[in-house]
Amino acid sequence: MKTELIKDILTSAPDGRTVTVCGWVRTIRDSKNLVFIQVNDGSCFASIQLTFDRTNPSNPSNAESIESAVADISTGASIKATGKLVESPASGQAVEVNVETLVVLGKCPGDYPIQKKAASMEFLRENAHLRARTNTFGAVFRMRSQMAFALHTFFQERGFYYINTPEITCSDCEGAGEMFQITTLSMEKLAKIAVEKGAKGMNPEDAAKLVDYSKDFFGKQASLTVSGQLEAETLATALGRVYTFGPTFRAENSNTTRHLAEFWMCEPEMAFFDLEDDMDIQEEFIKYLLNWALTKCAADMEFFNKRIQPGVIDTLRHVVETPFKRVSYTEAVAELEKHADEFEFKPYWGCDLATEHERYLTEKIYKCPVMVYNYPKEIKAFYMKLNDDGKTVKAVDVLVPGLGEIIGGSEREESYDKLLARINELGLKPEDYSWYLDLRKFGTVPHSGFGLGFERLLLYVTGMQNIRDVIPYPRAPKLADF
């Protein structure tokens, strides 16, 4: 069943050649003498129009079978059609197909959820297995593919190696403990043991001793990863420049429009990069991705700009064309404190900047993308390099207008003694990070990296308002459908 993609047919000359089209019917309009069928195959935003003229059929011998097929067509049905590619008299389209053969591959009954009428985002989430057939989600998922391709292209053009880090881990990169546990132990048996031993009222430490992890699949406690960063560092200290791109998991009980339990992260790690080098490539990376969306995904971007978030194209173009402002955390907080009355959460030195603070910096104070660096060590992860002041670390967050944080990164601590001290200071177990400490023992080097939440990027590029709408099947508290 050799067919052509509709995106290619639509840019072809109306030279009368025979083309074969397969796709799903968006609409069908049957007048007295003419039948118009709009078909989309997902390859682009636009549909192609198929026409059948009863008074002058292109292939009279097939007229009866075409009529039979037309009778079975409704919105959502899948079809295969062949016909001549001709110039279209209709506005908004250059070509159309005069049908010579028409076959219904799959009928679609009247209870098909995705009808021409508008549907709420919540309704479409409940029908996530079908929502990609709508204009909105077709555009979103094409953009997701394009941004992934752009991401890989950026790093491959700059001498980075794509690596795969484990999804199952026995260490907590962020030290926050919000991890999904992996086990083959029977929860029912553990509950029964707890009851038999009178676990009710036991303190957590004693209750935990009831679990014998030596009998678990990995012989110790294991979880889904929250980040591939630590493992990526091991490869960066051998290959120089590497990046990961894959799913990560956070067991955070958060039901916001910005959080998922399963999401994708891009995490580059670069040997011999200091914080300034790290900030340089972060700015280059963001501009590259947004420029890719603007130049290579024009039709879908026009849809987002018109129907999803008016002005999104201008917002992205502003970020691409504007140098990023670089300010220290101390400077940023001082500026925010001048406007303290305008915030729900009052800014102060030592606070973790909230989204309202981040957006105020980019949209009101500096009116451009902002890179905030040198954060207090207390609000950042253990692996970040300590500054000489002993109070701050070489961390940086990239903030963009309309969203807030889009990238978080840092120069990593390369001193064995300082890293070990920080691990102990935070109450982490050094034995869990012995392999990570080895990097600082055997040929340590200055190195840096950052993380980009892929779905956050997609929210920004598309203008969609809920992060659950930029991933095919969202995972969140009490949500694991499909």
HUNOR-V435154 format. One record per pair of residues at least 6 apart in sequence whose C-alpha atoms are under 7 Angstrom apart, sorted by sequence separation. I is the first residue (numbers start at 1). J is the second residue. D is the distance in whole Angstrom. If there is no record, write none. Layout:
i=I j=J d=D
i=I j=J d=D
This chain:
i=29 j=35 d=6
i=30 j=36 d=6
i=57 j=63 d=7
i=88 j=94 d=5
i=131 j=137 d=6
i=132 j=138 d=5
i=213 j=219 d=6
i=214 j=220 d=6
i=236 j=242 d=6
i=305 j=311 d=6
i=340 j=346 d=6
i=362 j=368 d=5
i=386 j=392 d=6
i=387 j=393 d=5
i=399 j=405 d=4
i=400 j=406 d=7
i=413 j=419 d=6
i=459 j=465 d=7
i=468 j=474 d=5
i=29 j=36 d=5
i=40 j=47 d=5
i=87 j=94 d=6
i=88 j=95 d=5
i=124 j=131 d=6
i=213 j=220 d=5
i=235 j=242 d=7
i=294 j=301 d=7
i=305 j=312 d=5
i=340 j=347 d=6
i=362 j=369 d=6
i=386 j=393 d=4
i=387 j=394 d=6
i=398 j=405 d=6
i=399 j=406 d=6
i=423 j=430 d=7
i=28 j=36 d=6
i=29 j=37 d=6
i=39 j=47 d=5
i=40 j=48 d=7
i=87 j=95 d=5
i=88 j=96 d=5
i=199 j=207 d=6
i=213 j=221 d=6
i=305 j=313 d=6
i=362 j=370 d=6
i=385 j=393 d=5
i=386 j=394 d=6
i=397 j=405 d=6
i=398 j=406 d=6
i=459 j=467 d=6
i=28 j=37 d=4
i=38 j=47 d=6
i=39 j=48 d=5
i=86 j=95 d=6
i=87 j=96 d=6
i=252 j=261 d=7
i=384 j=393 d=6
i=385 j=394 d=5
i=398 j=407 d=5
i=27 j=37 d=6
i=28 j=38 d=6
i=38 j=48 d=6
i=39 j=49 d=6
i=85 j=95 d=7
i=86 j=96 d=6
i=251 j=261 d=6
i=337 j=347 d=6
i=384 j=394 d=6
i=397 j=407 d=6
i=398 j=408 d=6
i=27 j=38 d=5
i=38 j=49 d=5
i=85 j=96 d=6
i=86 j=97 d=6
i=250 j=261 d=5
i=336 j=347 d=6
i=337 j=348 d=7
i=384 j=395 d=7
i=397 j=408 d=4
i=459 j=470 d=7
i=25 j=37 d=7
i=26 j=38 d=5
i=37 j=49 d=6
i=38 j=50 d=6
i=85 j=97 d=5
i=249 j=261 d=5
i=250 j=262 d=7
i=396 j=408 d=6
i=397 j=409 d=6
i=455 j=467 d=6
i=458 j=470 d=6
i=25 j=38 d=6
i=26 j=39 d=6
i=36 j=49 d=7
i=37 j=50 d=5
i=84 j=97 d=5
i=85 j=98 d=7
i=249 j=262 d=5
i=396 j=409 d=5
i=25 j=39 d=5
i=26 j=40 d=7
i=36 j=50 d=6
i=37 j=51 d=6
i=83 j=97 d=6
i=84 j=98 d=5
i=248 j=262 d=6
i=249 j=263 d=6
i=333 j=347 d=7
i=377 j=391 d=6
i=395 j=409 d=6
i=396 j=410 d=6
i=24 j=39 d=6
i=25 j=40 d=7
i=36 j=51 d=5
i=83 j=98 d=5
i=84 j=99 d=7
i=247 j=262 d=7
i=248 j=263 d=6
i=333 j=348 d=6
i=376 j=391 d=6
i=377 j=392 d=5
i=395 j=410 d=4
i=455 j=470 d=6
i=4 j=20 d=6
i=23 j=39 d=6
i=24 j=40 d=6
i=35 j=51 d=6
i=36 j=52 d=7
i=83 j=99 d=4
i=247 j=263 d=5
i=248 j=264 d=6
i=333 j=349 d=6
i=376 j=392 d=4
i=377 j=393 d=5
i=394 j=410 d=6
i=395 j=411 d=7
i=3 j=20 d=5
i=4 j=21 d=6
i=23 j=40 d=5
i=24 j=41 d=6
i=35 j=52 d=5
i=82 j=99 d=6
i=83 j=100 d=5
i=247 j=264 d=4
i=248 j=265 d=7
i=375 j=392 d=5
i=376 j=393 d=6
i=394 j=411 d=6
i=3 j=21 d=6
i=23 j=41 d=4
i=34 j=52 d=6
i=35 j=53 d=7
i=81 j=99 d=7
i=82 j=100 d=6
i=83 j=101 d=7
i=246 j=264 d=5
i=247 j=265 d=6
i=374 j=392 d=6
i=375 j=393 d=6
i=3 j=22 d=7
i=22 j=41 d=7
i=34 j=53 d=5
i=82 j=101 d=5
i=245 j=264 d=7
i=246 j=265 d=6
i=330 j=349 d=7
i=374 j=393 d=5
i=33 j=53 d=6
i=34 j=54 d=6
i=81 j=101 d=6
i=82 j=102 d=7
i=245 j=265 d=6
i=246 j=266 d=7
i=374 j=394 d=5
i=375 j=395 d=6
i=33 j=54 d=5
i=81 j=102 d=4
i=227 j=248 d=6
i=245 j=266 d=4
i=373 j=394 d=7
i=374 j=395 d=5
i=416 j=437 d=6
i=33 j=55 d=6
i=80 j=102 d=6
i=81 j=103 d=6
i=226 j=248 d=5
i=244 j=266 d=6
i=245 j=267 d=7
i=373 j=395 d=5
i=374 j=396 d=7
i=80 j=103 d=5
i=225 j=248 d=6
i=226 j=249 d=5
i=243 j=266 d=7
i=244 j=267 d=5
i=373 j=396 d=4
i=79 j=103 d=6
i=80 j=104 d=6
i=225 j=249 d=6
i=226 j=250 d=6
i=243 j=267 d=5
i=244 j=268 d=6
i=372 j=396 d=5
i=373 j=397 d=7
i=416 j=440 d=5
i=79 j=104 d=4
i=80 j=105 d=7
i=224 j=249 d=6
i=243 j=268 d=4
i=371 j=396 d=6
i=372 j=397 d=5
i=415 j=440 d=6
i=416 j=441 d=6
i=78 j=104 d=6
i=79 j=105 d=5
i=242 j=268 d=6
i=243 j=269 d=6
i=290 j=316 d=6
i=350 j=376 d=6
i=371 j=397 d=6
i=372 j=398 d=7
i=384 j=410 d=6
i=385 j=411 d=6
i=414 j=440 d=6
i=78 j=105 d=5
i=79 j=106 d=7
i=242 j=269 d=5
i=352 j=379 d=6
i=371 j=398 d=5
i=384 j=411 d=6
i=385 j=412 d=5
i=386 j=413 d=7
i=78 j=106 d=5
i=241 j=269 d=6
i=242 j=270 d=7
i=370 j=398 d=6
i=371 j=399 d=6
i=384 j=412 d=5
i=385 j=413 d=4
i=77 j=106 d=6
i=78 j=107 d=7
i=241 j=270 d=5
i=291 j=320 d=6
i=370 j=399 d=5
i=383 j=412 d=6
i=384 j=413 d=5
i=77 j=107 d=5
i=240 j=270 d=6
i=241 j=271 d=6
i=290 j=320 d=7
i=369 j=399 d=6
i=370 j=400 d=7
i=383 j=413 d=6
i=414 j=444 d=6
i=77 j=108 d=5
i=185 j=216 d=6
i=240 j=271 d=5
i=369 j=400 d=5
i=414 j=445 d=6
i=76 j=108 d=6
i=184 j=216 d=6
i=287 j=319 d=7
i=369 j=401 d=6
i=414 j=446 d=6
i=69 j=102 d=6
i=75 j=108 d=7
i=183 j=216 d=6
i=184 j=217 d=6
i=236 j=269 d=6
i=287 j=320 d=5
i=368 j=401 d=7
i=69 j=103 d=6
i=73 j=107 d=7
i=74 j=108 d=6
i=183 j=217 d=7
i=236 j=270 d=6
i=237 j=271 d=6
i=6 j=41 d=7
i=66 j=101 d=6
i=69 j=104 d=6
i=72 j=107 d=7
i=236 j=271 d=6
i=412 j=447 d=6
i=7 j=43 d=6
i=66 j=102 d=5
i=233 j=269 d=6
i=383 j=419 d=7
i=411 j=447 d=6
i=412 j=448 d=5
i=6 j=43 d=6
i=7 j=44 d=5
i=232 j=269 d=6
i=362 j=399 d=7
i=411 j=448 d=4
i=5 j=43 d=6
i=62 j=100 d=7
i=229 j=267 d=6
i=362 j=400 d=6
i=363 j=401 d=6
i=410 j=448 d=6
i=411 j=449 d=7
i=62 j=101 d=6
i=362 j=401 d=5
i=410 j=449 d=6
i=58 j=98 d=7
i=75 j=115 d=7
i=182 j=222 d=5
i=382 j=422 d=6
i=409 j=449 d=6
i=410 j=450 d=6
i=58 j=99 d=7
i=59 j=100 d=5
i=181 j=222 d=6
i=182 j=223 d=5
i=283 j=324 d=7
i=358 j=399 d=6
i=382 j=423 d=6
i=409 j=450 d=4
i=6 j=48 d=7
i=58 j=100 d=6
i=181 j=223 d=4
i=182 j=224 d=7
i=359 j=401 d=6
i=408 j=450 d=6
i=409 j=451 d=6
i=180 j=223 d=5
i=181 j=224 d=6
i=325 j=368 d=7
i=329 j=372 d=5
i=359 j=402 d=6
i=407 j=450 d=7
i=408 j=451 d=6
i=179 j=223 d=6
i=180 j=224 d=5
i=324 j=368 d=7
i=325 j=369 d=6
i=326 j=370 d=6
i=327 j=371 d=6
i=328 j=372 d=5
i=329 j=373 d=6
i=359 j=403 d=7
i=407 j=451 d=6
i=408 j=452 d=7
i=179 j=224 d=6
i=324 j=369 d=5
i=325 j=370 d=5
i=326 j=371 d=5
i=327 j=372 d=5
i=328 j=373 d=5
i=329 j=374 d=6
i=359 j=404 d=5
i=407 j=452 d=5
i=28 j=74 d=7
i=50 j=96 d=6
i=51 j=97 d=6
i=52 j=98 d=6
i=322 j=368 d=7
i=324 j=370 d=5
i=325 j=371 d=6
i=326 j=372 d=6
i=327 j=373 d=6
i=328 j=374 d=6
i=329 j=375 d=6
i=358 j=404 d=5
i=406 j=452 d=6
i=49 j=96 d=5
i=50 j=97 d=5
i=51 j=98 d=5
i=52 j=99 d=6
i=179 j=226 d=7
i=324 j=371 d=7
i=358 j=405 d=7
i=27 j=75 d=6
i=48 j=96 d=6
i=49 j=97 d=6
i=50 j=98 d=6
i=51 j=99 d=6
i=25 j=74 d=7
i=26 j=75 d=5
i=50 j=99 d=6
i=355 j=404 d=6
i=25 j=75 d=5
i=26 j=76 d=6
i=319 j=369 d=6
i=406 j=456 d=7
i=25 j=76 d=5
i=170 j=221 d=6
i=406 j=457 d=7
i=24 j=76 d=6
i=25 j=77 d=5
i=170 j=222 d=5
i=24 j=77 d=6
i=25 j=78 d=6
i=169 j=222 d=6
i=170 j=223 d=6
i=173 j=226 d=7
i=24 j=78 d=4
i=168 j=222 d=7
i=169 j=223 d=5
i=173 j=227 d=6
i=23 j=78 d=6
i=24 j=79 d=6
i=168 j=223 d=6
i=169 j=224 d=6
i=23 j=79 d=6
i=168 j=224 d=5
i=169 j=225 d=6
i=22 j=79 d=6
i=23 j=80 d=7
i=167 j=224 d=6
i=168 j=225 d=6
i=173 j=230 d=7
i=403 j=460 d=7
i=22 j=80 d=4
i=167 j=225 d=5
i=21 j=80 d=6
i=22 j=81 d=6
i=21 j=81 d=5
i=20 j=81 d=6
i=21 j=82 d=6
i=20 j=82 d=4
i=19 j=82 d=6
i=20 j=83 d=7
i=165 j=228 d=5
i=18 j=82 d=7
i=19 j=83 d=6
i=18 j=83 d=5
i=19 j=84 d=6
i=18 j=84 d=5
i=19 j=85 d=7
i=165 j=231 d=6
i=17 j=84 d=5
i=18 j=85 d=6
i=165 j=232 d=7
i=16 j=84 d=5
i=17 j=85 d=6
i=16 j=85 d=5
i=15 j=85 d=6
i=16 j=86 d=5
i=179 j=249 d=7
i=180 j=250 d=7
i=14 j=85 d=5
i=15 j=86 d=6
i=179 j=250 d=6
i=180 j=251 d=6
i=14 j=86 d=4
i=178 j=250 d=6
i=179 j=251 d=5
i=14 j=87 d=5
i=178 j=251 d=5
i=178 j=252 d=6
i=163 j=242 d=7
i=165 j=244 d=7
i=161 j=241 d=6
i=162 j=242 d=6
i=163 j=243 d=6
i=164 j=244 d=6
i=14 j=95 d=6
i=160 j=241 d=5
i=161 j=242 d=5
i=162 j=243 d=5
i=163 j=244 d=5
i=159 j=241 d=7
i=160 j=242 d=5
i=161 j=243 d=6
i=162 j=244 d=6
i=160 j=243 d=7
i=10 j=95 d=6
i=45 j=135 d=7
i=45 j=139 d=6
i=42 j=138 d=6
i=275 j=394 d=7
i=275 j=410 d=6
i=275 j=411 d=5
i=274 j=411 d=6
i=151 j=289 d=7
i=150 j=289 d=6
i=147 j=289 d=7
i=150 j=292 d=7
i=312 j=463 d=6
i=309 j=463 d=5
i=308 j=463 d=6
i=308 j=464 d=6
i=304 j=462 d=6
i=304 j=463 d=7
i=139 j=300 d=6
i=278 j=448 d=6
i=278 j=449 d=7
i=274 j=446 d=6
i=272 j=445 d=6
i=273 j=446 d=6
i=274 j=447 d=6
i=275 j=448 d=7
i=271 j=445 d=7
i=272 j=446 d=5
i=273 j=447 d=5
i=274 j=448 d=6
i=271 j=446 d=6
i=272 j=447 d=5
i=273 j=448 d=5
i=271 j=447 d=4
i=270 j=447 d=6
i=271 j=448 d=7
i=270 j=448 d=5
i=269 j=448 d=6
i=270 j=449 d=6
i=269 j=449 d=4
i=268 j=449 d=5
i=269 j=450 d=7
i=268 j=450 d=6
i=267 j=450 d=6
i=268 j=451 d=7
i=267 j=451 d=4
i=266 j=451 d=6
i=267 j=452 d=6
i=265 j=451 d=7
i=266 j=452 d=5
i=265 j=452 d=6
i=266 j=453 d=7
i=265 j=453 d=5
i=266 j=454 d=7
i=264 j=453 d=6
i=265 j=454 d=6
i=264 j=454 d=5
i=264 j=455 d=7
i=263 j=455 d=7
i=234 j=439 d=7
i=174 j=381 d=6
i=258 j=466 d=7
i=259 j=467 d=7
i=257 j=466 d=5
i=258 j=467 d=5
i=257 j=467 d=6
i=262 j=475 d=6
i=260 j=474 d=7
i=261 j=475 d=5
i=260 j=475 d=6
i=261 j=476 d=5
i=260 j=476 d=5
i=255 j=477 d=7
i=254 j=477 d=7
i=253 j=477 d=6
i=45 j=299 d=7
i=45 j=300 d=6
i=171 j=432 d=6
i=144 j=458 d=7
i=140 j=462 d=7
i=140 j=470 d=6
i=128 j=472 d=7
i=128 j=473 d=7
